[in-house]
Amino acid sequence: MLTLNRLEELQETHKILYVSPNNYRKISMINERNSLYGVTVDFKFLSEILTNQFLTSSHLLFYSNLFRQTYKNVKIAVAQCYFFAEYIETSTQQIDNKILDSQLLGNKQDFDEKKNTKNQNLQDEFQNKSIYQQQEQSQQQQTQQQNISEQKLISNNKEWTFQITNITLVQNKQLKNNEKYNVNKLENLLTQMATQNELKDINELKSQDYLYFPINLQNYHWISLVVSLNENLIFYFDSSQPKVDENIKKAVFEILKYIGVKQFQEFKIQTYYNKQENGFDCGIFSLISLLYTYRQQQYDYNQQIVTKYRKYVLYNLAIIGSQMEISKELFERIIQLSLQTQ
């Protein structure tokens, strides 16, 4: 039985370096990688957690690997952070103004719903400015092409005149309005998902207890989906608004159909609006939805709990997990001691 009263005791029992969150600046040279969890934990990694910055894909990969190795009895296949950005274009193109208010205008800015109107004006101004810049850039390009056509190149004592006779504009291929999903990429994305979760192939995805999808909207806001394959339920987590994106909903059903889930049309959506009270904790909210699924807890966390996780739990798991393998018993004790910190 584990008898750990203070995390500092791990320095003696396991010969690791431990510094409390309040003194983390003393470990500016830390650079530890535990191959079991697959991500290097350095000062930047820890600092981004403790200074209220957005979680990155490296954070989500580290913690999802840590959770999976800790709770091996719960089978959860975790998708890559870029899964939905690659699969459904609208998931990265569409974003609600309220999300822009809270996520785009500053890491430490509190939610203020009264700023929606002001934010819309900023968006209109930005769009108008973008259109003007595009027009100006096009005019500049035409002028440059005219100048080039009139230029004379002198080489080897000979005078050469070049004339442009034709210009072809090539645009990047974009999905049409009725082609929202990159179906041709789905097999590759699901294969990567299976490999990342140490599964043999796509077919093994449907034998999991849960599928977890972290979704980053416009690089400004994290939401998450937990698909309970045994309960025929899809849990939809958004800490900014209690609203389901229909495109994401349809995409999930297409995924279930693709991996061979029977009667996928019967899956029900359950929304969880565990509201964040600032503009930077959406990633923590999404990550906790995964942890609570592993621990089989009710999804009843709130901003107060999320703040504790950011300040203490995630930091302690990272600095300890980067130097040693964390058993389930130690994992639970780290959470317990961290949440007791005042």
C-alpha positions in Angstrom: 0.0 0.0 0.0 1.3 3.4 -0.9 2.0 5.7 2.0 2.8 9.0 0.5 1.9 12.1 2.5 3.8 14.7 0.5 4.9 14.6 -3.1 8.3 15.8 -2.1 8.9 12.4 -0.6 9.2 11.0 -4.1 12.7 12.6 -4.3 13.8 10.1 -1.7 11.8 7.0 -2.6 12.2 7.3 -6.4 15.2 9.5 -6.7 13.5 12.1 -8.9 13.6 15.9 -9.0 10.4 17.4 -7.6 9.7 21.2 -7.3 6.3 22.4 -6.2 4.2 24.5 -8.7 4.9 27.7 -6.7 8.6 27.3 -7.2 8.6 25.9 -10.8 10.9 28.7 -12.1 13.7 27.0 -10.3 13.7 24.2 -12.8 14.1 26.2 -16.0 16.6 23.7 -17.3 14.4 20.6 -16.9 14.2 18.5 -20.1 12.8 15.1 -19.3 11.2 12.5 -21.6 9.5 9.3 -20.6 9.2 7.2 -23.7 6.1 5.6 -22.2 4.2 8.9 -22.5 5.9 10.1 -25.7 6.4 13.8 -25.1 9.4 15.8 -23.7 8.5 17.8 -20.6 10.5 21.0 -20.4 10.2 24.4 -18.7 8.0 25.7 -21.6 5.7 22.7 -21.3 5.2 23.4 -17.5 5.1 27.1 -17.9 2.3 27.1 -20.4 0.2 25.2 -17.9 0.9 27.4 -14.9 0.7 30.8 -16.8 -2.8 30.2 -18.1 -1.8 29.6 -21.7 -3.8 27.4 -24.1 -3.1 23.7 -24.0 -1.2 22.5 -27.1 -1.3 19.2 -28.9 1.8 18.2 -27.0 0.0 18.6 -23.7 -3.0 16.6 -24.9 -0.8 13.8 -26.3 1.2 13.5 -23.1 -1.8 13.4 -20.8 -3.8 11.1 -23.0 -0.9 8.6 -23.1 -0.5 8.9 -19.4 -4.2 8.3 -18.7 -4.2 5.3 -21.1 -1.2 3.7 -19.4 -2.7 4.3 -16.0 -6.3 3.0 -16.6 -5.6 0.0 -18.8 -8.9 -1.6 -17.8 -10.8 1.1 -19.6 -10.5 0.9 -23.4 -10.5 4.4 -24.9 -9.2 5.1 -28.4 -8.1 8.7 -28.5 -8.0 10.5 -31.8 -5.3 12.8 -33.0 -5.7 16.5 -32.2 -5.8 17.3 -36.0 -8.3 14.5 -36.8 -11.4 16.8 -37.3 -9.4 19.6 -38.9 -8.3 17.1 -41.6 -11.6 15.3 -41.9 -14.2 18.1 -41.8 -13.2 21.5 -43.2 -16.2 23.3 -41.6 -14.9 22.4 -38.1 -12.0 24.7 -38.7 -13.8 27.3 -40.7 -16.9 28.0 -38.6 -16.7 29.5 -35.2 -19.3 31.3 -33.0 -18.7 35.0 -32.1 -18.9 34.1 -28.4 -16.0 31.8 -28.8 -14.0 34.5 -30.7 -14.7 36.9 -27.8 -13.4 34.5 -25.2 -10.6 32.8 -26.9 -9.2 35.2 -29.5 -9.1 38.5 -27.7 -6.6 37.4 -25.0 -5.5 34.5 -22.9 -6.4 36.2 -19.6 -9.6 38.0 -20.7 -12.7 36.9 -18.8 -15.9 36.1 -20.7 -18.1 39.1 -21.3 -21.1 38.4 -23.3 -21.8 42.1 -23.7 -18.8 42.3 -26.0 -20.4 40.3 -28.8 -21.5 43.4 -30.7 -18.0 45.0 -30.4 -16.4 41.8 -31.5 -18.7 41.6 -34.5 -17.5 45.1 -35.5 -13.9 44.0 -35.2 -14.6 41.0 -37.4 -16.3 43.2 -40.0 -13.4 45.6 -39.9 -10.9 42.7 -40.3 -12.9 41.2 -43.2 -13.1 44.5 -45.0 -9.5 45.1 -44.4 -8.7 41.7 -45.7 -10.7 42.3 -48.9 -9.0 45.7 -49.4 -5.6 44.1 -48.9 -6.4 41.4 -51.4 -7.5 44.0 -54.0 -4.4 46.0 -53.3 -2.2 42.9 -53.6 -3.8 42.0 -56.9 -3.2 45.4 -58.3 0.4 45.3 -57.2 0.9 41.9 -58.8 -0.6 43.2 -62.1 1.7 46.2 -62.0 4.7 44.0 -61.3 3.8 41.8 -64.2 3.5 44.8 -66.5 6.9 46.0 -65.3 8.4 42.5 -66.0 6.9 42.4 -69.5 8.6 45.7 -70.3 11.9 44.8 -68.8 14.9 44.1 -71.0 17.6 41.7 -70.0 21.1 42.3 -71.3 23.3 39.2 -71.2 26.5 38.3 -73.1 26.5 41.7 -74.8 23.1 40.9 -76.3 19.8 42.6 -75.7 16.8 40.3 -75.0 13.2 41.5 -74.7 10.6 39.3 -72.9 6.9 39.7 -73.4 4.2 38.1 -71.2 1.5 36.7 -73.5 -0.6 34.8 -71.0 -1.1 34.6 -67.2 -2.9 31.7 -65.6 -4.3 32.0 -62.1 -4.3 28.8 -60.1 -6.3 28.6 -56.9 -6.0 26.1 -54.1 -8.7 23.4 -54.4 -11.3 23.9 -51.8 -14.3 21.8 -50.8 -17.6 22.8 -52.3 -20.4 23.6 -50.0 -21.9 20.2 -50.4 -18.5 18.5 -49.9 -17.9 19.2 -46.2 -16.1 16.0 -45.4 -12.8 14.8 -46.7 -14.0 11.2 -47.0 -10.8 10.2 -48.9 -8.8 11.1 -45.8 -10.9 9.2 -43.4 -9.3 5.8 -43.8 -5.8 7.2 -43.2 -6.9 9.2 -40.2 -8.6 6.2 -38.6 -5.6 4.0 -39.3 -3.4 6.6 -37.6 -5.9 6.7 -34.7 -5.8 2.9 -34.4 -2.0 2.8 -34.5 -1.6 5.6 -31.9 -3.8 3.6 -29.5 -1.8 0.4 -30.2 -4.6 -1.3 -32.1 -4.0 -3.6 -35.1 -6.4 -1.9 -37.5 -9.5 0.2 -37.9 -11.8 -2.7 -37.2 -10.6 -2.8 -33.6 -11.8 0.7 -32.9 -15.4 -0.5 -32.6 -14.4 -3.0 -29.9 -13.3 -0.2 -27.6 -15.4 1.1 -24.7 -15.1 4.7 -25.9 -13.8 6.9 -28.7 -12.5 10.3 -27.7 -12.1 13.2 -30.1 -10.5 16.5 -29.1 -11.6 19.2 -31.6 -9.8 22.5 -32.0 -12.0 25.1 -33.6 -10.0 27.7 -35.5 -7.1 27.2 -33.2 -9.0 29.3 -30.6 -11.3 26.9 -28.8 -11.2 23.2 -27.7 -14.3 21.1 -27.5 -14.4 17.3 -27.1 -16.5 14.3 -27.9 -16.7 11.0 -26.0 -18.5 8.2 -27.9 -19.7 5.5 -25.6 -19.9 2.4 -27.9 -21.5 0.3 -25.2 -24.3 2.8 -24.3 -25.0 4.1 -27.8 -24.3 7.6 -26.6 -22.3 10.6 -27.8 -21.2 13.0 -25.1 -20.6 16.5 -26.5 -18.5 18.8 -24.3 -18.3 22.5 -25.0 -17.3 24.9 -22.1 -18.3 28.0 -24.1 -21.9 27.3 -25.3 -24.6 24.6 -24.9 -24.9 24.1 -28.6 -24.1 21.1 -30.9 -22.4 21.8 -34.2 -24.5 19.9 -36.7 -21.6 19.3 -39.1 -19.6 17.7 -36.3 -22.6 15.6 -35.3 -23.0 14.3 -38.8 -19.3 13.7 -39.1 -19.3 11.5 -36.0 -22.1 9.4 -37.4 -20.1 8.9 -40.6 -17.1 7.8 -38.6 -19.3 5.2 -36.7 -20.7 4.0 -40.0 -17.2 3.7 -41.5 -15.7 1.6 -38.7 -18.7 -0.8 -38.9 -20.7 0.1 -35.8 -24.1 -1.5 -36.2 -27.2 0.7 -35.8 -25.1 3.8 -35.5 -28.2 5.9 -36.4 -29.6 5.0 -32.9 -26.8 6.8 -31.0 -28.1 9.7 -29.0 -26.3 13.0 -28.3 -25.9 14.2 -24.7 -24.5 17.8 -24.3 -22.4 18.9 -21.3 -22.0 22.6 -20.8 -19.5 22.8 -17.9 -19.1 26.5 -18.3 -15.6 28.1 -18.2 -15.4 31.5 -16.6 -12.3 32.8 -18.4 -10.9 32.8 -21.9 -8.1 30.2 -21.6 -9.2 27.0 -19.9 -11.2 25.3 -22.7 -8.3 22.8 -23.2 -8.4 21.8 -19.6 -12.1 21.3 -19.7 -11.8 19.1 -22.7 -8.9 17.1 -21.1 -10.9 16.5 -17.9 -13.7 15.1 -19.9 -11.3 12.4 -21.0 -9.9 11.8 -17.5 -13.4 11.6 -15.9 -14.3 9.0 -18.5 -11.3 6.9 -17.6 -12.1 7.2 -13.9 -15.8 6.6 -14.6 -16.8 9.8 -12.8 -19.9 11.9 -13.3 -19.1 14.8 -15.6 -19.9 17.4 -12.9 -16.6 19.4 -12.9 -16.7 23.2 -12.9 -14.4 26.1 -13.2 -13.2 25.8 -9.6 -12.1 22.2 -10.1 -10.6 23.0 -13.5 -8.5 25.7 -11.9 -7.2 23.3 -9.3 -6.3 20.8 -12.1 -4.4 23.5 -14.0 -2.5 24.9 -11.0 -1.6 21.6 -9.3 -2.8 18.3 -10.8 -1.5 18.6 -14.4 1.8 20.2 -13.3 2.5 17.4 -10.7 1.5 14.6 -13.2 3.8 16.1 -15.8 6.9 16.7 -13.7 6.6 13.3 -12.0 5.5 11.4 -15.1 8.4 12.8 -17.2 10.8 11.0 -14.8 9.1 7.8 -13.9 6.2 5.5 -14.7 3.2 6.4 -12.7 1.2 3.5 -11.3 -2.6 3.7 -10.9 -2.2 3.9 -7.1 0.3 6.7 -7.3 -1.7 8.5 -10.0 -4.8 8.6 -7.7 -2.6 9.8 -4.8 -1.1 12.6 -6.9 -4.6 13.8 -7.8 -5.7 13.6 -4.1 -2.7 15.5 -2.7 -2.9 18.1 -5.5 -6.5 18.9 -5.0 -5.9 19.3 -1.3 -3.3 22.0 -2.0 -4.4 25.5 -0.9 
